Amino acid sequence: MNGHTQYSKPRSVMVTGAGGNLGGKAVEALGAAPWCERILGTVFGNEDPQFSDAARVKLTLVRTDLSHVTPALDAAMVGIEGLLHCAAANPIPEATWEEAAISFDMIQALGLAALRHGVKRAVFLSSNHVMGGYKDAPLAETIGPGGLTTRLPPAPGTHWFNGIETVDSTGYAASKLMGERCMALLAAESGGRMTTVTIRIGWVLRGENKASGINYSGTPGGAASEAGLDTASATALRWFRAMWLSNRDFAQLIEKSLTANPVGWPGPAILVNGNSRNRDMGWSLEEAQAWLGYDPQDDLYVELQKA
């Protein structure tokens, strides 16, 4: 793409959902990044997240409803150079259509505010569930290892049995897909003022995020054993394991997404997968490697052997 030859790292970054799993880990990653001088974190309700000293010294928290931009949030965004949007009305795949609609309202409101405030890089955490249809036949038969690129047509919604009931993530996935399109539109309409990175993020568990915690139920803390699984549950387990993104790979991906120079990108908005380097997974990392310089270090199956 043209322009942006002098792209500089954003010194001030807004992180939405700072009280959540992904937002909290992103705040810690930015706290440790020398190039980041200021972090504006948004939290909901009575959330009281705890952070390291390195993160706290840079961090200002704002309690706000992100479905619309309040005067307080608008004022706090003055001078923000980077936006990392992690928040959702309900951050789990079982989110209702009503919750998914609110999540999309957040994306629109924040994206337009970022454009108005001159944010130069916006990063949106989408989801692998946008491609959930590729878990099962007939789409599963069209891809091999590394074949699931972001160039393929989306297939929103994963379906699986969690041990109690059948789960359908279509509402959650649809809101993420619309967010992807919104990010691309904002970048295109910015006249070169904003570039955007959308990441179809994998599965990042809370805390230590151990590979052994990934299980066929699709729920943290669910049954993780491979013994006695039927064919459908074994398929779900392989699919979810392929989605694992380790804490250090997540931190690297967030940093690269905010700081990568867009010279050489195919356009002002890019879309990448966000997984660790898990053996034989369908997800392709070629776009993230080529455009962001992402170099994941971890493999779920190597970690499982250590356990």
CORSUL-V754315 format. One record per residue. N is the residue number from 1. RES is the residue in one letter. SS is DSSP state (helix for helix, strand for strand, loop for the rest). PHI is phi in radians with two decimals (none if undefined). PSI is psi in degrees with one decimal (999 if undefined). Layout:
BEGIN
n=<N;N>
res=<RES;RES>
ss=<SS;SS>
phi=<PHI;PHI>
psi=<PSI;PSI>
END
This chain:
BEGIN
n=<1;2;3;4;5;6;7;8;9;10;11;12;13;14;15;16;17;18;19;20;21;22;23;24;25;26;27;28;29;30;31;32;33;34;35;36;37;38;39;40;41;42;43;44;45;46;47;48;49;50;51;52;53;54;55;56;57;58;59;60;61;62;63;64;65;66;67;68;69;70;71;72;73;74;75;76;77;78;79;80;81;82;83;84;85;86;87;88;89;90;91;92;93;94;95;96;97;98;99;100;101;102;103;104;105;106;107;108;109;110;111;112;113;114;115;116;117;118;119;120;121;122;123;124;125;126;127;128;129;130;131;132;133;134;135;136;137;138;139;140;141;142;143;144;145;146;147;148;149;150;151;152;153;154;155;156;157;158;159;160;161;162;163;164;165;166;167;168;169;170;171;172;173;174;175;176;177;178;179;180;181;182;183;184;185;186;187;188;189;190;191;192;193;194;195;196;197;198;199;200;201;202;203;204;205;206;207;208;209;210;211;212;213;214;215;216;217;218;219;220;221;222;223;224;225;226;227;228;229;230;231;232;233;234;235;236;237;238;239;240;241;242;243;244;245;246;247;248;249;250;251;252;253;254;255;256;257;258;259;260;261;262;263;264;265;266;267;268;269;270;271;272;273;274;275;276;277;278;279;280;281;282;283;284;285;286;287;288;289;290;291;292;293;294;295;296;297;298;299;300;301;302;303;304;305;306;307>
res=<M;N;G;H;T;Q;Y;S;K;P;R;S;V;M;V;T;G;A;G;G;N;L;G;G;K;A;V;E;A;L;G;A;A;P;W;C;E;R;I;L;G;T;V;F;G;N;E;D;P;Q;F;S;D;A;A;R;V;K;L;T;L;V;R;T;D;L;S;H;V;T;P;A;L;D;A;A;M;V;G;I;E;G;L;L;H;C;A;A;A;N;P;I;P;E;A;T;W;E;E;A;A;I;S;F;D;M;I;Q;A;L;G;L;A;A;L;R;H;G;V;K;R;A;V;F;L;S;S;N;H;V;M;G;G;Y;K;D;A;P;L;A;E;T;I;G;P;G;G;L;T;T;R;L;P;P;A;P;G;T;H;W;F;N;G;I;E;T;V;D;S;T;G;Y;A;A;S;K;L;M;G;E;R;C;M;A;L;L;A;A;E;S;G;G;R;M;T;T;V;T;I;R;I;G;W;V;L;R;G;E;N;K;A;S;G;I;N;Y;S;G;T;P;G;G;A;A;S;E;A;G;L;D;T;A;S;A;T;A;L;R;W;F;R;A;M;W;L;S;N;R;D;F;A;Q;L;I;E;K;S;L;T;A;N;P;V;G;W;P;G;P;A;I;L;V;N;G;N;S;R;N;R;D;M;G;W;S;L;E;E;A;Q;A;W;L;G;Y;D;P;Q;D;D;L;Y;V;E;L;Q;K;A>
ss=<loop;loop;loop;loop;loop;loop;loop;loop;loop;loop;loop;strand;strand;strand;strand;strand;loop;loop;loop;loop;helix;helix;helix;helix;helix;helix;helix;helix;helix;helix;helix;loop;loop;loop;loop;loop;loop;strand;strand;strand;strand;strand;strand;loop;loop;loop;loop;loop;loop;loop;loop;loop;helix;helix;helix;helix;loop;loop;strand;strand;strand;strand;strand;loop;loop;loop;loop;loop;loop;loop;helix;helix;helix;helix;helix;helix;loop;loop;loop;loop;loop;strand;strand;strand;strand;loop;loop;loop;loop;loop;loop;loop;loop;loop;loop;loop;helix;helix;helix;helix;helix;helix;helix;helix;helix;helix;helix;helix;helix;helix;helix;helix;helix;helix;helix;helix;loop;loop;loop;loop;strand;strand;strand;strand;strand;strand;strand;helix;helix;helix;helix;helix;helix;helix;helix;loop;loop;loop;helix;helix;helix;helix;loop;loop;loop;loop;loop;strand;loop;loop;loop;loop;loop;loop;loop;loop;loop;loop;strand;strand;strand;loop;loop;loop;loop;strand;strand;strand;loop;helix;helix;helix;helix;helix;helix;helix;helix;helix;helix;helix;helix;helix;helix;helix;helix;helix;helix;helix;helix;loop;loop;loop;loop;loop;strand;strand;strand;strand;strand;strand;strand;loop;strand;loop;loop;loop;loop;loop;loop;loop;helix;helix;helix;loop;loop;loop;loop;loop;loop;loop;loop;loop;loop;loop;loop;loop;loop;loop;loop;loop;helix;helix;helix;helix;helix;helix;helix;helix;helix;helix;helix;helix;loop;strand;loop;loop;helix;helix;helix;helix;helix;helix;helix;helix;helix;helix;helix;helix;helix;loop;loop;loop;loop;loop;loop;loop;loop;loop;strand;strand;strand;strand;strand;strand;loop;loop;loop;loop;loop;loop;loop;loop;strand;loop;loop;helix;helix;helix;helix;helix;helix;helix;loop;loop;loop;loop;loop;loop;loop;helix;helix;helix;helix;helix;helix;helix;loop>
phi=<none;-1.52;1.35;1.10;-1.16;-1.87;-0.98;-2.08;-1.15;-1.22;-1.40;-2.17;-2.26;-1.66;-2.06;-1.47;1.23;-1.12;-1.54;-1.67;-1.10;-1.20;-1.09;-1.12;-1.19;-1.17;-1.03;-1.12;-1.10;-1.26;-1.07;-1.57;-1.56;-1.05;-1.30;-1.60;-1.77;-2.48;-2.18;-1.87;-1.91;-1.79;-2.34;-1.81;0.84;-1.71;-0.98;-2.34;-1.20;-1.90;-2.29;-1.19;-1.05;-1.10;-1.36;-1.07;-1.17;-1.74;-1.70;-2.13;-1.75;-2.23;-1.60;-2.79;-1.59;-1.44;-1.24;-2.63;-1.58;-1.35;-1.00;-1.15;-1.19;-1.06;-1.18;-1.20;-1.37;-1.03;1.54;-1.24;-1.86;-2.32;-2.13;-2.10;-1.72;-1.87;-1.30;-2.62;-1.06;-2.51;-1.46;-1.92;-1.04;-1.40;-0.93;-1.32;-1.09;-1.11;-1.16;-1.11;-1.13;-1.13;-1.04;-1.22;-0.99;-1.06;-1.06;-1.10;-1.09;-1.20;-1.08;-1.18;-1.13;-1.09;-1.12;-1.14;-1.57;1.36;-1.06;-1.64;-2.44;-2.03;-2.08;-2.03;-1.54;-1.46;-2.57;-1.05;-1.15;-1.07;-1.96;-1.04;-1.12;-1.40;-1.18;-2.08;-1.11;-1.54;-1.15;-1.03;-1.35;-1.66;-2.23;-2.11;-0.93;1.33;-1.51;-1.57;-1.63;-1.34;-1.44;-1.26;-1.07;-1.16;-2.43;-1.11;1.81;-1.81;-2.09;-2.78;-1.75;-1.59;1.76;-2.21;-2.64;-1.43;-1.88;-2.28;-1.70;-1.08;-1.06;-1.01;-1.15;-1.12;-1.14;-1.18;-1.10;-1.11;-1.11;-1.02;-1.17;-1.11;-1.07;-1.12;-1.14;-1.04;-1.11;-1.14;-1.51;-1.38;1.16;1.56;-1.40;-2.31;-2.01;-2.26;-2.17;-1.95;-2.01;-1.41;-1.24;-1.47;-1.78;-2.02;-1.31;-1.16;1.13;-1.17;1.00;-1.26;-1.02;-1.18;-1.42;-1.30;-2.50;-1.18;-1.27;1.27;-2.27;-0.96;1.52;-1.38;-1.13;-1.93;-1.17;-1.54;-1.24;1.27;-1.34;-1.34;-1.04;-1.15;-1.22;-1.13;-1.12;-1.09;-1.09;-1.09;-1.10;-1.21;-1.10;-1.14;-1.48;-1.04;-2.27;-1.18;-1.04;-1.27;-1.24;-1.06;-1.06;-1.12;-1.12;-1.10;-1.09;-1.09;-1.15;-1.44;-1.95;-1.11;-1.28;-1.34;-1.05;1.71;-1.22;-1.29;-3.06;-1.29;-2.20;-2.16;-2.25;-2.36;-1.49;-2.23;-2.33;-1.33;-1.53;-1.42;-1.01;1.02;-1.34;-1.28;-1.15;-1.60;-1.86;-1.07;-1.18;-1.13;-1.21;-1.27;-1.67;-1.95;1.33;-1.17;-2.35;-1.09;-1.86;-1.99;-2.34;-0.94;-1.26;-1.16;-1.14;-1.12;-1.20;-1.34;-1.18>
psi=<162.1;156.4;-174.6;22.6;-21.4;26.4;131.9;153.7;139.0;122.0;-22.6;126.7;132.6;128.8;113.0;148.6;36.6;-18.6;-2.1;-176.3;-60.6;-43.3;-40.7;-41.7;-33.8;-40.9;-43.1;-39.8;-41.4;-31.8;-31.2;-5.6;118.0;-30.4;-20.0;119.3;-25.9;137.2;126.7;113.3;137.3;143.1;159.1;146.3;-123.9;17.4;137.5;69.1;146.9;136.8;163.9;164.5;-38.7;-36.5;-42.3;-34.7;-22.3;-12.3;134.8;127.8;141.3;126.7;121.2;156.7;115.5;-2.5;-12.6;154.9;113.1;161.0;-36.8;-42.9;-39.4;-42.0;-38.1;-24.0;-8.8;126.7;-4.1;132.0;-23.5;143.0;128.5;108.1;105.0;-19.8;153.9;156.3;-38.8;111.2;15.8;152.1;-22.2;8.0;143.0;167.1;-36.3;-43.2;-37.8;-37.9;-39.9;-40.2;-40.0;-36.1;-39.7;-45.5;-45.2;-48.6;-46.5;-39.8;-44.4;-38.3;-40.5;-40.3;-42.7;-34.6;2.1;24.6;130.7;-19.4;121.9;130.5;127.2;128.2;99.0;-154.6;148.4;-19.2;-15.2;-24.8;22.5;-26.5;-18.3;-2.9;-34.7;165.2;147.8;-14.0;-33.2;-28.5;-7.3;-4.8;149.0;-169.5;126.7;4.7;-9.6;83.4;167.2;-3.4;-15.4;152.8;138.8;153.7;76.2;137.4;122.4;140.7;129.8;161.9;121.5;10.6;-14.7;-44.1;164.8;132.1;140.6;116.1;21.2;-42.2;-48.8;-48.1;-37.6;-40.1;-35.6;-41.0;-43.3;-34.2;-39.8;-45.2;-36.6;-43.7;-41.7;-39.8;-44.5;-44.1;-42.0;-37.0;-3.9;-10.3;31.6;0.1;-26.1;136.7;150.3;146.5;124.8;129.5;122.3;88.0;145.2;-150.5;113.1;108.7;160.6;158.8;-130.3;-20.2;51.3;142.0;-32.5;-13.5;-13.2;128.6;166.5;-19.9;-15.3;13.0;130.0;133.4;0.2;-174.9;127.2;-11.0;143.2;-10.4;133.2;16.3;141.1;175.4;-43.5;-40.4;-36.5;-38.2;-43.6;-40.9;-45.2;-41.6;-47.3;-36.2;-37.3;-20.7;-7.4;136.4;113.0;162.1;-44.8;-31.5;-36.1;-47.6;-41.9;-43.4;-40.2;-46.5;-45.3;-38.6;-33.7;-25.3;-11.5;134.7;127.3;-2.2;127.1;-10.7;155.9;-11.7;-177.9;-12.0;130.0;157.0;126.8;158.9;150.2;86.4;163.6;179.3;67.4;135.1;133.8;23.3;153.9;-26.9;132.1;136.4;8.8;-39.5;-43.4;-37.1;-44.1;-41.6;-25.4;-17.1;21.8;130.9;80.2;144.2;-15.7;153.3;122.7;-40.3;-30.6;-42.7;-36.9;-34.9;-26.8;-25.8;999>
END
